[in-house]
Amino acid sequence: MADRQRILVLLVVSLLALAVLPGSVAADTRAGGSVVVGPNETVNEDLTVMGGSVVVEGTVNGDVTALGGTVVVHGTVNGDVTGVGGTVEIGQDAQVAGSVTASGGSVRIAGTVDGDVVAGAGTITLASTANIGGDLRYGGDLVQESGATVGGQIVQDDSISVGIGPIPSIPDWIGALYGLLTTLIVGALLLAVFPDFADSVATTATASASAAGKAALAGFGFLVVTPIVLVLIAFTIIGIPVTILGFLAYALLLVLGYVYGNYALGRYVLRIRDVENRWLALVVGVLLLAVVDFVPLLGGLVQFVVLLLGTGALAIGLYARVRNRRGGDDAEASDATPSNESAN
């Protein structure tokens, strides 16, 4: 297959794999332990922020999307605010021209919101200074202090999720079907473009008990160590863009590792029956995990093990490819360098 075709397929695989990840495209993206938009600072575009604590004291002429341990808005936002954190607060001096969507352990509205407020939390507090121009839809316990005003309706909606973002809940079977189809499609593309590499990854994961243990250990190391390294990089001067791209790559590799784990499981099962068929192995692995997922406790444990095995085997395979390529480049460089005897 031509290089252009391989690149196109890789792009498609990446888009499909990242389709399960929530995200937004913003002109200004920031990350760090503590991220502050100062009182004299103006951001003339959408702002996306990730940090241990996020504080917006200045002016944002766009939407604000914030994820952190605490998310506090004290300034002016001439757009919408979406906040997810342990605590989300729209402070007393805050002015939000659009709507507010908030989720966390607790959500507090004390400022002015011209649009609607949708909040999912253990406790939603409307302070006495709160002024909401539109409707309030909430999931959780509402505390409305005397003096708080809501221009529209106040509606309790149990379908609003608490802690992971105020979105309507999706039936379990739809999520399961979506995951199954996505895994099959991504797996089929990987088998079509890199069949030999897929076989080597499956072999690494299931060749023997020691090989499986090595792959699982590598997967666990990748799963735990990589986020720590990326967060540490974020504290360097040029580290924020690297951290953001690193987390995207990290998520992509986890998704691909899980797909390869499905394939490895199906291939192992078929080999017990002395059957060799890549496509059938993929289908068998995906369907087996889909069925096991309905078993309480066991389903989650099996999927986690498959994720570790697939991700670890993928990491080992990629490392081997890079090492072999470097070895080949060094050998070519050595051959291209004339010896002292020939030079003389």
MIKOL-826347 format. One record per residue (C-alpha): z, x, y; residue in three letters. Coordinates in steps of 0.5 Angstrom, whole numbers, padded with zeros to 4 digits, always signed. Last residue first. Layout:
<nodes>
ZXYALA/...
</nodes>
This chain:
<nodes>
+0004+0089+0011ASN/+0005+0082+0013ALA/+0003+0080+0005SER/+0009+0085+0003GLU/+0014+0082+0009ASN/+0013+0075+0006SER/+0008+0070+0010PRO/+0012+0063+0012THR/+0008+0057+0010ALA/+0011+0057+0003ASP/+0018+0057+0006SER/+0016+0052+0011ALA/+0014+0048+0005GLU/+0020+0049+0001ALA/+0024+0047+0007ASP/+0020+0040+0008ASP/+0021+0039+0000GLY/+0029+0040+0000GLY/+0029+0036+0007ARG/+0025+0030+0003ARG/+0030+0031-0003ASN/+0036+0030+0001ARG/+0033+0024+0005VAL/+0031+0021-0002ARG/+0038+0022-0005ALA/+0042+0020+0001TYR/+0038+0013+0001LEU/+0039+0012-0007GLY/+0047+0014-0006ILE/+0047+0009+0000ALA/+0043+0003-0004LEU/+0048+0005-0010ALA/+0054+0004-0006GLY/+0051-0003-0003THR/+0049-0006-0009GLY/+0056-0004-0013LEU/+0060-0006-0007LEU/+0056-0013-0006LEU/+0056-0014-0013VAL/+0064-0013-0014VAL/+0065-0018-0007PHE/+0061-0023-0011GLN/+0065-0023-0017VAL/+0071-0023-0013LEU/+0069-0029-0009GLY/+0066-0033-0015GLY/+0073-0031-0019LEU/+0077-0034-0014LEU/+0075-0041-0015PRO/+0068-0042-0019VAL/+0063-0045-0015PHE/+0060-0038-0013ASP/+0059-0036-0021VAL/+0053-0041-0021VAL/+0050-0038-0015ALA/+0052-0031-0017LEU/+0048-0033-0024LEU/+0042-0036-0020LEU/+0041-0029-0016VAL/+0041-0025-0022GLY/+0037-0029-0026VAL/+0032-0029-0021VAL/+0032-0022-0019LEU/+0031-0020-0027ALA/+0025-0025-0028LEU/+0022-0021-0022TRP/+0023-0015-0025ARG/+0021-0016-0032ASN/+0024-0012-0038GLU/+0027-0016-0043VAL/+0031-0013-0049ASP/+0037-0018-0049ARG/+0042-0014-0046ILE/+0037-0011-0042ARG/+0036-0018-0039LEU/+0043-0018-0037VAL/+0043-0011-0033TYR/+0037-0013-0030ARG/+0040-0019-0027GLY/+0046-0016-0024LEU/+0042-0010-0021ALA/+0038-0015-0018TYR/+0044-0019-0015ASN/+0046-0012-0013GLY/+0040-0010-0009TYR/+0041-0017-0005VAL/+0048-0015-0003TYR/+0046-0008-0001GLY/+0040-0011+0003LEU/+0045-0015+0007VAL/+0050-0010+0007LEU/+0045-0005+0010LEU/+0043-0010+0015LEU/+0050-0011+0017ALA/+0051-0003+0018TYR/+0044-0003+0022ALA/+0046-0008+0027LEU/+0053-0004+0027PHE/+0050+0002+0029GLY/+0045-0001+0034LEU/+0051-0003+0038ILE/+0055+0003+0037THR/+0049+0008+0039VAL/+0049+0004+0045PRO/+0056+0004+0046ILE/+0057+0012+0045GLY/+0054+0015+0051ILE/+0060+0017+0054ILE/+0064+0017+0048THR/+0069+0011+0046PHE/+0064+0007+0042ALA/+0063+0013+0037ILE/+0071+0011+0035LEU/+0068+0004+0034VAL/+0062+0007+0030LEU/+0067+0011+0026VAL/+0072+0006+0024ILE/+0066+0001+0022PRO/+0063+0006+0017THR/+0069+0008+0014VAL/+0071+0001+0011VAL/+0064-0002+0008LEU/+0061+0005+0007PHE/+0067+0008+0003GLY/+0068+0001-0001PHE/+0060+0002-0003GLY/+0061+0009-0005ALA/+0067+0007-0009LEU/+0063+0002-0013ALA/+0057+0006-0014ALA/+0061+0012-0017LYS/+0065+0007-0021GLY/+0058+0004-0024ALA/+0056+0011-0025ALA/+0062+0012-0029SER/+0061+0005-0033ALA/+0054+0007-0035SER/+0047+0006-0032ALA/+0049+0000-0028THR/+0049+0001-0021ALA/+0045+0008-0021THR/+0040+0004-0025THR/+0039-0002-0020ALA/+0038+0003-0015VAL/+0033+0007-0019SER/+0029+0000-0020ASP/+0029-0002-0013ALA/+0027+0005-0011PHE/+0021+0004-0016ASP/+0019-0003-0014PRO/+0019-0001-0006PHE/+0014-0006-0003VAL/+0014-0012-0008ALA/+0021-0011-0010LEU/+0023-0011-0003LEU/+0019-0017-0001LEU/+0022-0021-0007ALA/+0029-0019-0006GLY/+0029-0021+0001VAL/+0026-0028-0001ILE/+0030-0029-0007LEU/+0037-0027-0002THR/+0034-0032+0003THR/+0033-0038-0002LEU/+0040-0037-0005LEU/+0044-0036+0002GLY/+0040-0042+0005TYR/+0042-0046-0001LEU/+0049-0044-0001ALA/+0050-0046+0006GLY/+0046-0053+0005ILE/+0051-0054-0001TRP/+0057-0052+0003ASP/+0056-0058+0009PRO/+0055-0055+0016ILE/+0061-0055+0020SER/+0060-0057+0028PRO/+0060-0051+0032ILE/+0067-0049+0036PRO/+0067-0041+0034GLY/+0070-0038+0028ILE/+0077-0039+0030GLY/+0078-0047+0030VAL/+0071-0050+0028SER/+0069-0057+0031ILE/+0068-0062+0026SER/+0075-0065+0028ASP/+0073-0068+0035ASP/+0078-0070+0040GLN/+0074-0073+0046VAL/+0076-0073+0053ILE/+0071-0076+0057GLN/+0068-0074+0064GLY/+0071-0071+0070GLY/+0077-0068+0067VAL/+0083-0066+0072THR/+0089-0062+0070ALA/+0095-0065+0075GLY/+0100-0066+0070SER/+0099-0061+0064GLU/+0095-0063+0058GLN/+0096-0060+0052VAL/+0091-0061+0046LEU/+0092-0059+0039ASP/+0086-0057+0035GLY/+0079-0059+0036GLY/+0076-0060+0043TYR/+0071-0064+0047ARG/+0072-0064+0054LEU/+0067-0067+0058ASP/+0064-0065+0065GLY/+0067-0063+0072GLY/+0073-0060+0069ILE/+0079-0058+0074ASN/+0085-0054+0071ALA/+0090-0053+0076THR/+0096-0056+0072SER/+0094-0052+0066ALA/+0089-0055+0061LEU/+0092-0052+0054THR/+0088-0052+0047ILE/+0092-0050+0042THR/+0090-0048+0035GLY/+0083-0047+0037ALA/+0076-0050+0038GLY/+0074-0051+0045ALA/+0068-0055+0048VAL/+0068-0055+0056VAL/+0063-0059+0060ASP/+0060-0057+0066GLY/+0063-0055+0073ASP/+0069-0051+0070VAL/+0074-0049+0075THR/+0081-0045+0073GLY/+0087-0046+0069ALA/+0083-0047+0062ILE/+0087-0044+0056ARG/+0085-0043+0049VAL/+0089-0041+0043SER/+0088-0038+0036GLY/+0081-0037+0038GLY/+0074-0041+0040SER/+0071-0042+0047ALA/+0065-0046+0050THR/+0065-0046+0057VAL/+0060-0050+0061SER/+0056-0048+0067GLY/+0058-0046+0074ALA/+0065-0043+0072VAL/+0069-0041+0078GLN/+0076-0037+0076ALA/+0082-0037+0080ASP/+0087-0040+0076GLN/+0084-0036+0069GLY/+0079-0039+0064ILE/+0083-0036+0058GLU/+0081-0034+0051VAL/+0086-0032+0046THR/+0085-0029+0039GLY/+0078-0028+0041GLY/+0071-0032+0042VAL/+0069-0034+0049GLY/+0062-0037+0051THR/+0061-0038+0058VAL/+0056-0041+0062ASP/+0052-0039+0068GLY/+0054-0037+0075ASN/+0061-0034+0073VAL/+0066-0033+0078THR/+0072-0029+0077GLY/+0079-0029+0073HIS/+0076-0030+0066VAL/+0080-0027+0060VAL/+0078-0026+0053VAL/+0083-0023+0049THR/+0082-0020+0042GLY/+0075-0019+0043GLY/+0068-0023+0043LEU/+0065-0025+0050ALA/+0058-0028+0052THR/+0058-0029+0059VAL/+0052-0033+0062ASP/+0048-0031+0069GLY/+0050-0029+0076ASN/+0057-0025+0074VAL/+0062-0024+0079THR/+0068-0020+0079GLY/+0074-0021+0075GLU/+0072-0021+0068VAL/+0077-0019+0063VAL/+0075-0017+0055VAL/+0081-0014+0051SER/+0079-0011+0044GLY/+0072-0010+0046GLY/+0065-0014+0045MET/+0062-0016+0052VAL/+0055-0019+0053THR/+0053-0021+0060LEU/+0047-0024+0063ASP/+0044-0022+0069GLU/+0046-0020+0076ASN/+0053-0017+0074VAL/+0057-0016+0081THR/+0063-0012+0081GLU/+0068-0012+0087ASN/+0074-0015+0082PRO/+0072-0011+0076GLY/+0068-0013+0070VAL/+0073-0010+0065VAL/+0072-0008+0058VAL/+0078-0005+0054SER/+0077-0002+0047GLY/+0070-0001+0048GLY/+0063-0005+0048ALA/+0058-0007+0054ARG/+0051-0011+0054THR/+0048-0012+0060ASP/+0041-0015+0059ALA/+0043-0020+0054ALA/+0040-0022+0047VAL/+0044-0026+0043SER/+0047-0026+0036GLY/+0049-0029+0030PRO/+0048-0026+0024LEU/+0045-0030+0018VAL/+0038-0028+0020ALA/+0039-0021+0020LEU/+0036-0020+0013ALA/+0030-0024+0015LEU/+0029-0020+0021LEU/+0030-0014+0017SER/+0025-0016+0011VAL/+0020-0018+0016VAL/+0020-0011+0020LEU/+0020-0008+0013LEU/+0014-0012+0011VAL/+0010-0010+0017LEU/+0012-0002+0016ILE/+0010-0002+0009ARG/+0003-0006+0011GLN/+0002+0000+0017ARG/+0004+0005+0012ASP/-0002+0003+0007ALA/+0000+0000+0000MET/
</nodes>
